[in-house]
Every structure is written in C-alpha cells, then in structure tokens.
Amino acid sequence: MNTKSFLIKSVVALSAVFMLGSCELEEANVNPNRPTEVPPAVMLPYGQERLARLNIGTTQVMAGIFMQYYDGVDNHPVQVQQYILNEALYVDWNWNDYYDGPMINLQVMIELAEKEGSYYYAGIGKILLANALGNVTSLYGDVPYSEALDGSTNKNPVYDPQKQLYENIQSLLDEGIADMETEYQGKKPGADDLMYGGEAAKWINAAWALKARYYMHLSKKGSELNYNPAEKALESSLKAITSSDDDLQLTYGYSASEYNPFYSYTLLNYILPNAGFTNMLLLTNDPRRNFYYRKKFGEATLNGLYYTSTTSPSLLMTYHEVKFIEAESRIRINPADPLAQEALNEAVKSNINKITGGTTTEEAINNYITANAALNGDFNHDLETIIKQKYIAMFCSIESWTDYRRTGFPQLTPNVGGDHNQNPGGAIPRRFAYPQTERLYNKNFPSVLPTLQDRFWWDQE
C-alpha cells in the first residue's frame, strides 16, 4: 500500500528519527507546543470531510454512469461510458484516497482515543471506518484490510476474503455502538464532530442503519451464512435512524473554502443527465425531477441543484434508505407482510420531502405513491417496485449499483461500445478494476486479474 505525506503515523515516525540523539539533546529540544501525536479532536473532522468527499466524488460518478444517472460526455467519463476503467486514473486515485485518507487516519484516531479512554471518538471512528471499508469492498471485492492500516510497515498487505471483510464491518459497528453507549468522564466530541455534534444517540442509530445496509448487501448469500441476511437487516433497521433530521451527512459551506466537490465537477460538464433517467422522472411526474436536473440555455445540466450546489450535503446514510431496506427485508421474509407497504410509503415520502425541501404537498406525494409504488404481494413485482423507487431516491449514491448487482433491478440496457477485453460481453460492469499501483507493487496482488464481469463473493448466487 502507498502512504501519502499527510499520514499521521508517518509524521510521528519521522519525528522519532530526529529524536534519536543524546538524552540531553532530546530533553533540550522538547517543545510542548508541538505534539508528536495529533489529538482525536483534530483528526475527527478531517476524517469526516475526507470520507464525505469520497462519498460524493468520482466513485459515485463512475457508478452513476453504470446506473445511467449520467452520461459521460467529456474527458475520462467518456471512457467510463464505454465501461473502460483506466487502472492508472480514477480507480487508482479512488483506492489510494480511501486508504491514505480516511481509513488510515480513522484507524490512528481509534488507537489514540482508546489509549486515552475517549470512547466516543473511538466509537465514531469505528462507525466511519466500517462505512469506508463497506464502500471499498462493495466496489473492488477482496481488498487489503487486516494488514493494510499499519502505515508504512507493510507494503504488501494480503487481500482479505470479502466474506471476512463483511464480518469485520459488522464487528466495527458493534464495537462502535458499545463505545457510544459507554458512560465516561473523559474527552467527548462537540463542534469538532461535523456530522452529529457529538450526540451519541444519533451515532448509535446511524451505526444500526449501516448494519442494516451491509446485511442487505448479502441478500444472495443466505445459504452460505448461519443467519438470514433479510432478518438481520430488518432487526437492525428497526433500531436505526428514525427521521430525515438525523441523517448521517456532511453539509458543505461550513467555511468559505469548503464547498461540495460534486458542484465543481458538474461545472466542467464532463457528465450530463442521462435521457432515460430524466424521461422516467418526467413521465411519472416525479416531484424530484427539477431538483435532480434542469435546462440551462436549452441544455440539460446537473449543476446548481440539490446535490450539486456549493453547500449541498454528502449523504452517507439516510432515513429513507433505512425504510427502503425495511420494505425489502419484509417482503423477503414474508411477501404478504402489510408493513412492507407502510415502510415503502415512508421511504418515498421522506425522500421527496428531503429533496424538495418540504415543498411538495402531501396529496401530490400520495398520488405519486399510488401510481408508482403500490405493492401487490407478488415477490418479483414488489422487489422490482421497491428497488426502482430506491433507485430514484438514491441518486448520487453507489448503493444503487450494489442494489442492481444484488437484484437485477432496475432493468437497464447496457451502454453502446461496452464489449471489449476489460468488459467481455458488454454488460453493465459488476465491479471496479483493481488499481495499477497494487498490480505493480503489492506482491500479494491476486494472481488472476479480474475483468469487470468477474463477480466477487456476494455477487454470486
């Protein structure tokens, strides 16, 4: 694994080298105003901002092109439009930005917080690290983790099996919940927590929501597990976020120099709204359509809207996703469960209200639900209905691509020009390519280079 100059551990190690002189010199040069360990209160907002930035950045752009939210019309997105993933560009940057950004620094923060007994910092770190690891493995499959976050001490970390990674994710979330439930008198986050302001109860609910998400990722693997993923997802969803007001998100604009990165990206017009997606919203009179895309000088654009203004939020986990997971879980357990319809109604309603800022009347929302989100007890029909509505609600999220790979919904026609050596057959890709840096420099890189159609563990029946 590569490490970048901002890696906290590297700074600490370098400081130690310069202090290897005599005891007298060491004592004389100690400066109490230059600590060798950065406190968790400083590391937390950095880790949150980096993860939020990755959440709304090029990762979801690539997944969004696959899922036909966008068309890639210029620069590198033109290649992505044809399912060509240059291993030296986006996928390499994305991989290194996860590992060298939030993941390693959250791990360091967790270790420091545990050493000083700051349970809330440790708990938040574990919850966010679980989210980061969940994103990475859902994109790449088997990835380094158990040996990956040791700074520069191991340049050839092994690739952990994806099944083990999902167990790690659930363990991190369980530990995070336990930490946030701990009563103690030590340091606690406040304004340095850019997401929840240090409110432990909200972090606990968000952790349960993420548990529900990552259990549902395994919907194809019930026969290989000693539990039913749908039952676990439902159980977790009922303990999770209870209102859109408590969504796990970072809202940009907290300083003049910090604005949503997707805003600047859409200004470049490398991607434009996909006509199939916009027509679907238009034909169903979807109240969110004018908040997802608009016409500017006669041309469709994504810029300056709900997800693409300078102050737009990066949504890591939301109430509406929780309710969609609940609805899907219920029909997987019992297709006739009447509470599935209630959960779906609430999912659609809460998302419309969030996206439109509460400007859509209750009558308009109810009419939309009646026309587009009615369940009838037939499992296949209801699963398609739930996932299609979730697809619309989860605009700008990589989770839609995960849902597509899990369920086959929504039904999409692959882009033209996608059949080539990297993506044989031309179907919508099932995974990201591994980055060039790993292939060239990690001695534990997989012996067989997968194509974009090679399915990793949870994507296999």
Solvent accessible surface area in square Angstrom, and as a share of the most:
residue,aa,sasa,rsa
1,M,22,0.10
2,N,68,0.35
3,T,50,0.29
4,K,80,0.34
5,S,105,0.68
6,F,77,0.32
7,L,0,0.00
8,I,29,0.15
9,K,61,0.26
10,S,37,0.24
11,V,77,0.44
12,V,48,0.28
13,A,60,0.46
14,L,105,0.52
15,S,33,0.22
16,A,47,0.36
17,V,91,0.52
18,F,160,0.67
19,M,82,0.37
20,L,145,0.72
21,G,48,0.46
22,S,59,0.38
23,C,91,0.55
24,E,125,0.56
25,L,93,0.46
26,E,69,0.31
27,E,128,0.57
28,A,82,0.63
29,N,100,0.51
30,V,97,0.56
31,N,68,0.35
32,P,120,0.75
33,N,130,0.66
34,R,183,0.67
35,P,95,0.60
36,T,65,0.38
37,E,73,0.33
38,V,43,0.25
39,P,57,0.36
40,P,3,0.02
41,A,41,0.32
42,V,87,0.50
43,M,7,0.03
44,L,0,0.00
45,P,34,0.21
46,Y,74,0.28
47,G,1,0.01
48,Q,0,0.00
49,E,20,0.09
50,R,56,0.21
51,L,0,0.00
52,A,0,0.00
53,R,69,0.25
54,L,17,0.09
55,N,28,0.14
56,I,2,0.01
57,G,16,0.15
58,T,38,0.22
59,T,2,0.01
60,Q,1,0.01
61,V,1,0.00
62,M,1,0.00
63,A,1,0.01
64,G,1,0.01
65,I,0,0.00
66,F,0,0.00
67,M,1,0.00
68,Q,22,0.10
69,Y,2,0.01
70,Y,1,0.00
71,D,35,0.18
72,G,7,0.06
73,V,69,0.40
74,D,72,0.38
75,N,89,0.46
76,H,12,0.05
77,P,0,0.00
78,V,63,0.36
79,Q,66,0.29
80,V,0,0.00
81,Q,39,0.18
82,Q,75,0.33
83,Y,0,0.00
84,I,61,0.31
85,L,3,0.02
86,N,53,0.27
87,E,37,0.16
88,A,39,0.30
89,L,57,0.29
90,Y,14,0.05
91,V,1,0.00
92,D,8,0.04
93,W,124,0.43
94,N,2,0.01
95,W,0,0.00
96,N,17,0.09
97,D,34,0.18
98,Y,1,0.00
99,Y,5,0.02
100,D,3,0.02
101,G,0,0.00
102,P,0,0.00
103,M,0,0.00
104,I,6,0.03
105,N,3,0.02
106,L,1,0.00
107,Q,39,0.17
108,V,8,0.05
109,M,1,0.00
110,I,8,0.04
111,E,70,0.31
112,L,21,0.11
113,A,0,0.00
114,E,94,0.42
115,K,145,0.61
116,E,79,0.36
117,G,25,0.24
118,S,1,0.01
119,Y,89,0.34
120,Y,31,0.12
121,Y,8,0.03
122,A,1,0.01
123,G,0,0.00
124,I,0,0.00
125,G,0,0.00
126,K,15,0.06
127,I,0,0.00
128,L,0,0.00
129,L,0,0.00
130,A,0,0.00
131,N,3,0.01
132,A,0,0.00
133,L,0,0.00
134,G,0,0.00
135,N,4,0.02
136,V,0,0.00
137,T,0,0.00
138,S,0,0.00
139,L,1,0.00
140,Y,0,0.00
141,G,0,0.00
142,D,52,0.27
143,V,0,0.00
144,P,0,0.00
145,Y,34,0.13
146,S,77,0.50
147,E,60,0.27
148,A,10,0.08
149,L,10,0.05
150,D,63,0.32
151,G,5,0.05
152,S,61,0.40
153,T,116,0.68
154,N,45,0.23
155,K,130,0.55
156,N,40,0.20
157,P,0,0.00
158,V,56,0.32
159,Y,31,0.12
160,D,10,0.05
161,P,82,0.51
162,Q,1,0.01
163,K,77,0.33
164,Q,76,0.34
165,L,0,0.00
166,Y,5,0.02
167,E,84,0.38
168,N,32,0.17
169,I,0,0.00
170,Q,19,0.09
171,S,53,0.34
172,L,18,0.09
173,L,0,0.00
174,D,71,0.37
175,E,83,0.37
176,G,0,0.00
177,I,12,0.06
178,A,55,0.43
179,D,17,0.09
180,M,4,0.02
181,E,106,0.48
182,T,41,0.24
183,E,166,0.74
184,Y,24,0.09
185,Q,181,0.81
186,G,42,0.40
187,K,126,0.54
188,K,97,0.41
189,P,11,0.07
190,G,30,0.29
191,A,102,0.79
192,D,32,0.16
193,D,5,0.02
194,L,61,0.30
195,M,22,0.10
196,Y,17,0.06
197,G,42,0.40
198,G,13,0.13
199,E,89,0.40
200,A,20,0.15
201,A,69,0.53
202,K,52,0.22
203,W,0,0.00
204,I,30,0.15
205,N,39,0.20
206,A,0,0.00
207,A,0,0.00
208,W,45,0.16
209,A,0,0.00
210,L,0,0.00
211,K,8,0.03
212,A,0,0.00
213,R,14,0.05
214,Y,0,0.00
215,Y,21,0.08
216,M,4,0.02
217,H,4,0.02
218,L,5,0.03
219,S,23,0.15
220,K,31,0.13
221,K,3,0.01
222,G,31,0.29
223,S,116,0.75
224,E,88,0.40
225,L,30,0.15
226,N,151,0.78
227,Y,62,0.24
228,N,61,0.31
229,P,5,0.03
230,A,6,0.05
231,E,91,0.41
232,K,69,0.29
233,A,0,0.00
234,L,27,0.14
235,E,83,0.37
236,S,2,0.01
237,S,7,0.05
238,L,106,0.53
239,K,95,0.40
240,A,2,0.02
241,I,4,0.02
242,T,98,0.57
243,S,38,0.24
244,S,30,0.19
245,D,132,0.68
246,D,26,0.13
247,D,7,0.04
248,L,0,0.00
249,Q,41,0.18
250,L,1,0.00
251,T,70,0.41
252,Y,4,0.01
253,G,40,0.39
254,Y,99,0.38
255,S,48,0.31
256,A,113,0.88
257,S,90,0.58
258,E,47,0.21
259,Y,96,0.37
260,N,0,0.00
261,P,21,0.13
262,F,2,0.01
263,Y,52,0.20
264,S,39,0.25
265,Y,29,0.11
266,T,2,0.01
267,L,89,0.44
268,L,97,0.48
269,N,77,0.39
270,Y,47,0.18
271,I,1,0.01
272,L,52,0.26
273,P,14,0.09
274,N,17,0.09
275,A,62,0.48
276,G,50,0.48
277,F,9,0.04
278,T,17,0.10
279,N,77,0.39
280,M,36,0.16
281,L,0,0.00
282,L,105,0.52
283,L,152,0.76
284,T,39,0.23
285,N,104,0.53
286,D,0,0.00
287,P,27,0.17
288,R,0,0.00
289,R,54,0.20
290,N,100,0.51
291,F,67,0.28
292,Y,4,0.01
293,Y,29,0.11
294,R,85,0.31
295,K,138,0.59
296,K,89,0.38
297,F,189,0.79
298,G,61,0.59
299,E,119,0.53
300,A,30,0.23
301,T,11,0.06
302,L,5,0.03
303,N,14,0.07
304,G,38,0.36
305,L,26,0.13
306,Y,46,0.17
307,Y,9,0.03
308,T,4,0.02
309,S,34,0.22
310,T,55,0.32
311,T,73,0.43
312,S,4,0.02
313,P,13,0.08
314,S,0,0.00
315,L,26,0.13
316,L,4,0.02
317,M,1,0.00
318,T,5,0.03
319,Y,24,0.09
320,H,2,0.01
321,E,1,0.01
322,V,2,0.01
323,K,36,0.15
324,F,0,0.00
325,I,1,0.01
326,E,11,0.05
327,A,0,0.00
328,E,1,0.00
329,S,0,0.00
330,R,28,0.10
331,I,1,0.00
332,R,72,0.26
333,I,71,0.36
334,N,67,0.34
335,P,59,0.37
336,A,78,0.60
337,D,25,0.13
338,P,102,0.64
339,L,75,0.37
340,A,1,0.01
341,Q,46,0.20
342,E,106,0.48
343,A,2,0.02
344,L,0,0.00
345,N,51,0.26
346,E,60,0.27
347,A,0,0.00
348,V,1,0.00
349,K,70,0.30
350,S,11,0.07
351,N,0,0.00
352,I,0,0.00
353,N,50,0.26
354,K,34,0.14
355,I,2,0.01
356,T,3,0.02
357,G,63,0.60
358,G,51,0.49
359,T,103,0.60
360,T,24,0.14
361,T,86,0.50
362,E,109,0.49
363,E,126,0.56
364,A,42,0.32
365,I,3,0.01
366,N,72,0.37
367,N,88,0.45
368,Y,12,0.05
369,I,17,0.08
370,T,103,0.60
371,A,82,0.64
372,N,39,0.20
373,A,0,0.00
374,A,53,0.41
375,L,33,0.16
376,N,100,0.51
377,G,39,0.38
378,D,77,0.40
379,F,66,0.27
380,N,101,0.52
381,H,73,0.33
382,D,2,0.01
383,L,11,0.06
384,E,57,0.26
385,T,18,0.10
386,I,0,0.00
387,I,1,0.00
388,K,74,0.31
389,Q,5,0.02
390,K,7,0.03
391,Y,9,0.03
392,I,2,0.01
393,A,0,0.00
394,M,12,0.05
395,F,8,0.04
396,C,7,0.04
397,S,25,0.16
398,I,13,0.07
399,E,7,0.03
400,S,2,0.01
401,W,0,0.00
402,T,1,0.01
403,D,5,0.03
404,Y,27,0.10
405,R,2,0.01
406,R,11,0.04
407,T,25,0.15
408,G,38,0.37
409,F,33,0.14
410,P,11,0.07
411,Q,132,0.59
412,L,41,0.20
413,T,110,0.64
414,P,55,0.35
415,N,23,0.12
416,V,142,0.81
417,G,44,0.42
418,G,2,0.02
419,D,98,0.51
420,H,48,0.21
421,N,146,0.75
422,Q,52,0.23
423,N,0,0.00
424,P,66,0.41
425,G,65,0.63
426,G,9,0.09
427,A,44,0.34
428,I,2,0.01
429,P,0,0.00
430,R,24,0.09
431,R,15,0.05
432,F,0,0.00
433,A,10,0.08
434,Y,7,0.03
435,P,0,0.00
436,Q,58,0.26
437,T,30,0.18
438,E,6,0.03
439,R,92,0.34
440,L,95,0.47
441,Y,148,0.56
442,N,6,0.03
443,K,177,0.75
444,N,63,0.32
445,F,31,0.13
446,P,40,0.25
447,S,119,0.77
448,V,117,0.67
449,L,98,0.49
450,P,25,0.15
451,T,38,0.22
452,L,1,0.00
453,Q,41,0.18
454,D,62,0.32
455,R,107,0.39
456,F,11,0.05
457,W,42,0.15
458,W,0,0.00
459,D,0,0.00
460,Q,85,0.38
461,E,168,0.75
